[in-house]
């Protein structure tokens, strides 16, 4: 796996861990909207995708 892809995956893991610390989905989405200036719909979709990803599986 290239260094660039590994760095991107590591960053996504960090974001997922951060989002999982919020007590509710809505709080996490509000945080994403505030930090990214993206729409609530975009942040909601991103949240749903990130939370579903299992980064513990081996990617080769």
N, C-alpha and C positions, 0 to 999 in steps of 0.2 A: 504494500500500500504506500502511495507517495506521501511525503511529508505534508503537503498541502491538504490532502484529504484527511489525514490523521488530525491535523490541527483543526479542521472544520468540524470533524466528529467530536473532538474533545470540547470545542466551544459549545456545540449543541448539547452535549452532556451537562455542561455547566449551567446552561440556560434552563434545561429541564429540572435540574436539582434546585435551582432558584425558584422556579414556578411551583414546584411541589411543596415549598415551605409556606406558601400562602394557605390560609385556612379554607378559602373557597375558590372555586373557579372564577367567579366574578371579580374577586379581588385581584387575582393574577392577571386577568384580562385588562382591568383598569390600569394596572401597573404597566403592562405592555403598551397600551395606548399612550400613556403619559411618556414613557421612555422612547417610543419609536415614532410618535406622531402619525401612526397608521390608523386606519379606521377601526372601529370596534369589531366589525365583521372580519377584517383581515387578521386582527389579533386573536379573535375567537377561533378562526380556522387554524392559525399557527399553533395556538395552544393545544387544540385537539390533536393535531398531528404530532407535536413533540411529546405529549403525554403518552401517546400510544406506542412510540418507538421503544424497542427493547435494546438498549445499547450494550447489554451484557452478552448478546449473541456474538459469536465470532464472525467477523466480516473478512473475507479473504479476496 
